[in-house]
Amino acid sequence: MPKFFSKGSSTTLGTIIIIILVVILVGGILIYQLLTEDSTRDVWLESWEYRRLITIQNLRDKEVLNYPAVLEINTSALIKEGKMASDCRDIRFTDPETERFLEHWIEGECDTKNTKLWVQAPAISANSQKTIHLYYGNEAAEDKALSLSAEDSVVAEITGKAVLSDNQTRYARALNGDLYCVMSQGNAIYLFQSKDKGKTWQREKVSVDSNARQMYPAIELDSSHNINIVWQDENSRLYYRQKTAEGWAEMKTIIEKGSSPAIAIDMYNNMHVVYTGEENNLYYWPKNFFNREDPLKIAEKAINPSLAMGSRDNLSLAYAREGGLIGFRQLINGEWSQEETIAGFNPIIAVDFEETIHLIYQTGSGLVYQKKISSDWSQKEVLDEAEQDSISLALDKQNNVYVVFSRRHESGIYLRQKGSDGWNEREKIIDNGGQPSLIRARQPEAENVYSNIPRQGFSLTYLAEEKGIQNLRFYTAPFTVYQTVGFGLTISWQKEQNIKGFSK
């Protein structure tokens, strides 16, 4: 708990006449100050010399919690004036109501004219504002900015055999930074949630009790933090369930005969589902699909669909076809494009901010990557020549490409990363594990905010057997989790205050 001290008070003794005169002279000023001063408790963080009062206004019609907000400040000027440590290690944000520190991080370098400071804002009611404090001016302070080093931790013990699919999105992240993972365990589907960046996880059952094995879950979050999950059972019946702030909605049956459902959500929070139906034909349920009588058949003899939503609400779809082919189609302005085919199987697709399509898939010669810009596919690039057991694909905000995979008959997970200089060498990032699932799906846009792509880096879940016990584990590379300002928030600050002007 940080140490604060409060502004003191004293009563001036005098005659009744003096008191009346004082009231008359300063009463108006006091009333004005009461109306204009910050309504939060007037406390000061001990050992810090300067602070600014930061006002965050929530323009939304609902409460926001733990949303990241950003402000730019000239740290170079403050450092030059001797008011701030040269590495910004003395920056602190506090909530004066609770007298607690707020998590913060610095984007890029300190000692610049427009340093970006990010802070995880506390709860702010709908259409209201919240005042927090920014402190600096303590050379003895230690660096407390949020820094995520490489971390590997157990999420949960898997008590039943997990039935998963590489093509589906199993791992997602909400606007407020919460992490979610869906997993099949025997006769149930479970949702795992972490509110502390993967340090601890809570598990809850998604599906109702059933005698049939539940399998192949996929997850997507919308811009209102609603959790949407689709899956199938061993009898090829498809299900859907949503969790909102009010709790779980009723579980719905999508179709009586279907398998391997894939899900995507557009900027209007409409849900799109593609699945393999009878006779191995591929079907599409558009938007409010429970209001339709029949799905739309979009491909014949096709399985294992992989979906990605583009920044212009164009839906990209890749799937495996009979004869060792991969099919590719796009839904643009409500119309499906003509099918394109590539030799290969087990495709996974992602779309970056520039609408470039990224595709990985397996072939007889190994794991292959291609991208499509406009109407042209790039040359094939072989990422690994071994036989892969499981693969996953992700992007970050800089359009770096991350591919993780495990090899058949071999323990461990490998990484290939592509940046502006091309692909790096293959790197083994996890010694014991398999079935990796990266955060790869971009959440819906809300006022130009995409919430599911880190600024740089990657994060994944995977399965590992340890001493005869199979565990679901979480791994994050060093990267800043929060990357976007919470939409509907505006931020402003008052002039600098000095401890010398504060009465103890």
C-alpha positions in Angstrom: 0.0 0.0 0.0 1.5 3.4 -1.0 2.1 5.9 1.8 0.1 9.1 1.6 -0.4 12.0 3.9 -3.5 14.3 4.0 -3.9 18.0 4.0 -4.3 19.2 7.6 -6.7 21.9 9.0 -6.6 24.5 11.8 -9.1 26.8 13.4 -8.2 30.5 13.8 -9.3 31.8 17.2 -10.6 35.3 17.3 -13.5 37.4 18.1 -17.0 36.9 16.7 -16.5 40.1 14.7 -13.3 38.8 13.0 -15.0 35.6 12.2 -17.9 37.3 10.5 -15.6 39.5 8.5 -13.6 36.5 7.4 -16.7 34.7 6.3 -17.9 37.7 4.3 -14.5 38.3 2.7 -13.6 34.8 1.8 -16.9 33.0 1.7 -17.4 33.5 -2.0 -13.9 32.2 -2.7 -14.5 29.1 -0.6 -17.7 28.4 -2.3 -16.0 28.7 -5.7 -13.2 26.4 -4.6 -15.7 23.8 -3.4 -17.4 23.9 -6.7 -14.3 23.7 -8.8 -11.8 21.6 -6.8 -11.3 17.9 -7.4 -13.9 16.1 -5.3 -11.6 13.2 -4.5 -9.7 13.1 -1.2 -6.8 15.5 -1.1 -3.8 13.3 -0.4 -0.2 13.4 -1.5 2.1 10.4 -2.2 4.9 10.5 0.3 8.4 11.3 -1.0 7.2 12.7 -4.4 7.6 16.4 -5.2 5.2 16.9 -8.1 1.9 15.8 -9.4 -0.8 16.5 -12.0 -4.5 15.8 -11.6 -5.6 13.7 -14.6 -9.3 13.7 -15.5 -10.6 10.7 -17.5 -14.1 11.1 -19.0 -16.2 8.1 -19.9 -18.4 9.1 -22.8 -20.0 5.6 -23.1 -23.4 4.6 -21.8 -21.9 1.8 -19.6 -19.3 1.6 -16.9 -15.7 0.9 -18.0 -13.2 -1.0 -15.9 -9.5 -1.4 -16.3 -9.5 0.3 -19.7 -6.1 1.6 -20.8 -5.9 5.4 -21.4 -3.0 7.3 -22.8 -1.6 10.8 -22.4 1.4 12.5 -24.0 3.8 14.5 -21.8 7.0 16.3 -22.4 9.3 14.3 -20.2 12.4 15.9 -21.8 11.5 19.3 -20.3 10.7 17.8 -16.9 14.0 15.9 -16.8 15.9 19.0 -18.0 14.3 21.0 -15.1 15.4 18.4 -12.6 11.8 17.4 -11.8 11.9 13.9 -13.1 14.4 11.0 -13.1 16.2 10.6 -16.4 14.7 7.2 -17.1 11.2 8.1 -15.9 11.4 5.5 -13.2 9.7 7.8 -10.7 6.4 8.1 -12.6 3.4 6.9 -10.6 -0.3 6.9 -11.1 -2.7 6.7 -8.2 -6.4 6.5 -7.5 -7.0 9.1 -4.8 -10.3 7.4 -3.7 -8.6 4.1 -2.9 -5.1 5.4 -2.4 -3.7 2.6 -4.6 -1.2 2.6 -7.4 -2.6 2.1 -11.0 -0.6 0.0 -13.5 1.2 2.0 -16.1 3.7 1.6 -18.9 5.7 3.8 -21.2 5.4 3.4 -25.0 8.8 3.7 -26.6 11.5 5.8 -25.0 11.6 8.2 -22.0 13.1 11.7 -22.3 11.2 12.8 -25.4 9.0 15.8 -26.1 5.8 13.6 -26.6 6.3 10.6 -24.3 3.3 8.3 -24.3 2.2 7.3 -20.8 -0.4 4.5 -20.6 -2.4 3.9 -17.4 -5.0 1.3 -16.6 -7.9 3.4 -15.5 -10.1 2.4 -12.5 -13.8 1.9 -12.7 -15.6 4.9 -14.3 -19.4 5.0 -14.3 -21.3 5.6 -17.5 -21.2 9.2 -18.8 -19.1 10.4 -15.9 -15.5 11.2 -15.1 -12.8 10.1 -12.8 -9.8 12.0 -11.4 -6.5 10.2 -10.9 -3.1 11.6 -9.9 0.2 11.5 -11.9 3.3 11.8 -9.6 7.0 12.4 -10.4 10.0 13.9 -8.7 11.6 11.2 -6.6 15.2 10.3 -7.5 15.1 7.4 -5.0 12.2 5.7 -6.6 12.5 2.3 -8.3 11.1 1.6 -11.7 7.5 0.3 -11.3 6.3 0.6 -15.0 4.6 -2.6 -16.2 7.1 -4.9 -17.8 6.2 -8.4 -19.0 9.1 -10.7 -19.2 8.9 -14.1 -20.7 6.6 -16.2 -18.5 5.4 -19.7 -18.5 2.7 -20.8 -16.0 0.1 -23.5 -15.5 -3.5 -22.6 -16.2 -5.2 -25.8 -15.1 -4.8 -29.6 -14.9 -6.7 -31.4 -17.7 -8.6 -34.2 -16.2 -10.1 -35.6 -19.4 -8.7 -36.0 -22.9 -8.8 -32.7 -24.7 -10.1 -32.7 -28.3 -9.0 -29.6 -30.2 -8.5 -28.2 -33.7 -5.7 -26.0 -35.0 -8.0 -24.2 -37.3 -10.2 -22.8 -34.6 -9.5 -19.8 -32.4 -9.2 -21.1 -28.8 -7.4 -18.2 -27.2 -8.6 -14.6 -27.0 -8.1 -11.3 -25.2 -10.7 -8.7 -24.2 -10.4 -4.9 -24.5 -9.6 -4.6 -20.8 -6.8 -7.1 -21.0 -8.5 -10.2 -19.6 -7.4 -13.4 -21.2 -9.7 -16.3 -22.2 -9.2 -19.8 -23.4 -11.7 -22.5 -24.3 -10.9 -26.2 -23.8 -12.7 -29.5 -24.3 -12.4 -31.9 -21.4 -14.3 -35.2 -21.8 -18.0 -34.5 -21.8 -17.8 -30.8 -21.2 -16.4 -27.5 -22.6 -14.7 -25.2 -20.2 -13.8 -21.5 -20.3 -10.6 -20.4 -18.5 -10.2 -16.7 -17.6 -7.3 -14.6 -16.3 -7.7 -11.1 -15.0 -4.0 -10.7 -14.1 -2.2 -11.3 -17.5 -2.0 -15.0 -17.1 -0.7 -15.2 -13.5 -3.9 -16.9 -12.2 -6.8 -18.5 -14.0 -10.4 -19.4 -13.1 -12.4 -22.2 -14.8 -16.1 -22.5 -15.4 -18.2 -25.0 -17.4 -19.7 -23.7 -20.7 -21.7 -26.7 -21.8 -24.5 -28.4 -19.9 -24.1 -31.9 -18.6 -24.2 -34.5 -21.4 -23.3 -38.1 -22.0 -21.8 -37.2 -25.3 -18.2 -36.0 -25.6 -17.9 -32.3 -26.3 -15.1 -31.2 -28.7 -13.6 -28.6 -31.0 -14.5 -25.3 -29.2 -13.9 -21.9 -30.7 -14.1 -18.5 -29.1 -14.6 -14.9 -30.1 -15.2 -11.7 -28.0 -17.1 -8.7 -29.2 -16.5 -5.1 -28.5 -18.9 -5.2 -25.5 -16.8 -8.0 -23.8 -19.5 -10.6 -24.6 -18.0 -14.1 -24.9 -19.2 -16.2 -27.8 -18.3 -19.9 -28.0 -19.2 -22.5 -30.6 -18.4 -26.2 -30.4 -19.7 -29.7 -31.4 -20.3 -33.0 -29.7 -19.4 -36.5 -30.8 -22.8 -36.8 -32.5 -21.9 -33.9 -34.8 -24.4 -31.6 -33.2 -23.3 -27.9 -33.1 -23.8 -25.6 -30.2 -23.5 -21.9 -29.3 -23.5 -20.1 -26.0 -22.8 -16.5 -25.0 -21.8 -14.9 -21.8 -22.6 -11.3 -21.1 -22.1 -9.0 -18.0 -25.4 -10.5 -16.7 -24.1 -14.1 -17.0 -24.5 -17.1 -19.3 -27.3 -17.1 -21.9 -29.2 -20.3 -22.7 -27.2 -22.8 -24.7 -28.5 -23.0 -28.3 -28.3 -25.7 -31.0 -27.0 -24.4 -34.3 -27.6 -27.5 -36.4 -28.2 -31.2 -35.8 -25.5 -32.3 -38.1 -22.2 -30.4 -38.4 -18.6 -30.3 -37.3 -15.5 -28.1 -36.8 -17.3 -24.7 -36.4 -15.3 -21.6 -36.9 -16.4 -18.2 -35.7 -15.7 -14.5 -36.5 -17.4 -11.2 -35.3 -17.6 -8.0 -37.3 -17.4 -4.4 -36.1 -21.2 -4.3 -35.5 -20.9 -7.4 -33.2 -22.6 -9.6 -35.8 -21.5 -13.2 -35.6 -20.4 -15.3 -38.6 -20.1 -19.1 -38.4 -18.7 -21.5 -40.9 -18.9 -25.3 -40.4 -18.7 -28.6 -42.2 -22.2 -30.1 -42.7 -23.7 -33.2 -44.3 -21.7 -34.9 -47.1 -18.7 -32.8 -46.1 -20.1 -29.6 -47.6 -19.1 -26.3 -46.1 -21.9 -24.0 -44.8 -22.1 -20.4 -43.7 -24.5 -18.9 -41.1 -24.6 -15.2 -41.6 -25.0 -12.6 -38.8 -28.2 -13.3 -36.9 -28.2 -16.9 -38.0 -30.8 -18.2 -35.5 -33.4 -16.2 -37.5 -32.6 -18.0 -40.7 -34.2 -21.3 -41.8 -31.3 -22.6 -43.8 -27.5 -22.0 -43.9 -25.8 -21.1 -47.2 -23.7 -23.8 -48.8 -20.4 -22.3 -49.9 -18.1 -25.2 -50.8 -18.4 -28.9 -51.6 -16.2 -31.7 -50.1 -14.6 -29.3 -47.7 -13.5 -29.5 -44.0 -11.5 -27.6 -41.3 -12.5 -24.0 -42.0 -10.4 -21.1 -40.7 -11.9 -17.6 -40.5 -10.4 -14.1 -40.3 -12.3 -10.8 -40.2 -10.6 -7.9 -42.0 -10.6 -4.2 -41.1 -13.3 -3.4 -43.6 -15.5 -6.2 -42.4 -14.4 -8.5 -45.3 -14.5 -12.1 -44.1 -11.7 -14.3 -45.3 -12.1 -18.1 -45.3 -9.6 -20.9 -45.9 -10.5 -24.6 -45.8 -9.2 -28.1 -46.8 -10.7 -29.7 -49.9 -10.6 -33.3 -51.1 -7.7 -34.1 -53.4 -5.1 -32.4 -51.3 -6.3 -28.8 -52.0 -6.9 -25.7 -50.0 -9.8 -23.5 -50.9 -9.9 -19.8 -50.3 -12.9 -17.4 -50.6 -13.8 -13.9 -49.3 -17.1 -12.4 -48.3 -17.0 -8.8 -49.6 -20.0 -6.5 -49.3 -22.2 -9.5 -48.7 -21.0 -11.5 -51.8 -18.7 -14.5 -51.8 -15.8 -14.4 -54.2 -14.9 -17.2 -56.6 -13.0 -20.1 -55.0 -9.2 -20.1 -55.4 -7.3 -23.3 -54.7 -3.7 -24.1 -53.5 -2.1 -27.5 -53.0 -1.9 -28.3 -49.3 -3.9 -29.1 -46.2 -4.8 -27.8 -42.6 -4.9 -24.1 -43.5 -4.9 -21.2 -40.9 -5.6 -17.7 -42.0 -5.1 -14.2 -40.6 -5.6 -10.6 -41.9 -3.5 -7.6 -41.0 -4.4 -3.9 -40.8 -3.5 -3.3 -44.4 -5.9 -6.1 -45.5 -3.0 -8.4 -46.4 -4.0 -12.1 -46.2 -1.6 -14.3 -44.3 -1.9 -18.1 -44.7 0.0 -21.0 -43.3 -0.6 -24.7 -44.2 1.0 -28.0 -44.4 2.3 -29.9 -47.5 4.3 -33.0 -48.2 7.4 -30.8 -48.1 6.7 -29.2 -44.7 5.0 -26.1 -43.3 4.4 -23.4 -45.9 3.6 -19.7 -45.7 2.0 -17.4 -48.3 0.5 -14.0 -48.3 -2.0 -12.3 -50.6 -1.9 -8.6 -51.4 -4.9 -7.5 -53.5 -5.3 -10.3 -56.0 -1.8 -11.7 -56.0 -0.4 -14.6 -53.9 3.3 -14.4 -52.9 5.8 -17.2 -53.6 5.6 -20.2 -51.2 8.1 -20.1 -48.3 8.8 -23.3 -46.4 9.1 -22.6 -42.7 9.8 -26.2 -41.4 10.5 -29.3 -43.4 9.6 -31.8 -40.6 6.1 -33.3 -40.1 4.1 -30.9 -37.9 1.7 -32.2 -35.3 0.0 -28.8 -34.7 0.4 -25.2 -36.0 -0.9 -21.7 -35.1 -0.6 -18.2 -36.7 -0.7 -14.7 -35.2 0.0 -11.1 -36.1 0.9 -8.0 -34.1 0.2 -4.3 -34.7 3.5 -3.9 -36.7 2.3 -6.7 -39.0 5.0 -9.0 -37.7 4.0 -12.6 -38.4 4.3 -15.3 -35.7 4.1 -19.0 -36.5 4.3 -21.6 -33.7 4.2 -25.3 -34.2 4.9 -28.7 -32.6 6.4 -31.6 -34.5 5.1 -35.1 -34.7 6.9 -37.6 -32.5 8.8 -34.8 -30.8 8.2 -32.8 -27.6 8.4 -29.0 -27.7 7.1 -25.9 -29.5 9.0 -24.0 -32.2 8.7 -20.3 -33.3 9.3 -18.7 -36.7 8.9 -14.9 -36.7 8.8 -12.6 -39.8 9.5 -8.9 -39.5 10.7 -6.2 -41.9 14.0 -8.1 -42.4 12.3 -11.4 -43.2 12.0 -14.7 -41.3 14.2 -15.4 -38.3 15.8 -18.8 -37.7 13.7 -21.5 -36.2 13.7 -21.2 -32.4 12.5 -23.7 -29.8 10.7 -21.7 -27.2 9.1 -24.5 -25.1 10.8 -27.8 -24.4 7.8 -29.8 -23.3 4.4 -29.2 -24.9 2.2 -29.4 -27.9 -1.0 -28.1 -29.5 -0.1 -24.4 -29.3 -2.8 -21.8 -29.8 -1.8 -18.1 -30.4 -4.0 -15.0 -30.0 -4.6 -14.6 -33.7 -8.1 -13.3 -34.2 -8.6 -9.6 -34.4 -11.6 -8.4 -32.5 -14.2 -6.1 -33.9 -13.4 -2.5 -34.5 -14.9 0.0 -32.2 -14.1 3.6 -33.1 -10.8 2.5 -34.8 -9.8 0.3 -31.9 -8.7 -3.2 -32.4 -8.4 -5.0 -29.1 -7.0 -8.4 -29.8 -3.6 -7.6 -31.4 -0.6 -6.7 -29.2 1.6 -3.8 -30.2 4.5 -6.3 -30.6 5.0 -9.9 -29.5 2.9 -12.9 -29.0 1.1 -15.1 -26.4 -0.1 -18.6 -26.5 -1.6 -21.5 -24.6 -0.5 -25.1 -25.0 -0.8 -28.6 -23.5 2.1 -30.3 -21.6 2.3 -33.6 -19.8 4.2 -33.4 -16.6 4.7 -36.5 -14.3 1.8 -38.2 -16.0 -0.5 -35.2 -15.6 -1.6 -33.2 -18.6 -1.7 -29.4 -18.0 -3.0 -26.5 -19.9 -0.2 -23.9 -19.8 0.1 -20.3 -20.7 3.2 -18.6 -22.3 3.9 -15.0 -23.1 6.9 -13.5 -24.8 8.1 -10.1 -23.6 5.6 -7.6 -24.9 3.2 -5.0 -23.7 -0.2 -6.5 -23.2 -2.3 -3.3 -23.6 -2.0 -1.5 -26.9 -5.1 0.6 -27.5 -6.8 3.5 -25.7 -10.1 2.5 -24.3 -12.6 3.9 -26.8 -15.1 6.4 -25.5 -12.5 7.8 -23.1 -11.1 11.3 -23.2 -8.2 12.4 -21.0 -7.0 15.9 -19.8 -4.9 17.2 -17.0 -4.4 20.3 -14.8 -1.3 22.3 -14.3 1.6 20.9 -12.2 1.3 21.0 -8.4 4.3 21.2 -6.1 4.5 19.6 -2.6 5.6 23.0 -1.3 2.2 24.3 -1.9 0.5 21.4 -0.1 -0.3 21.7 3.6 0.5 18.6 5.7 
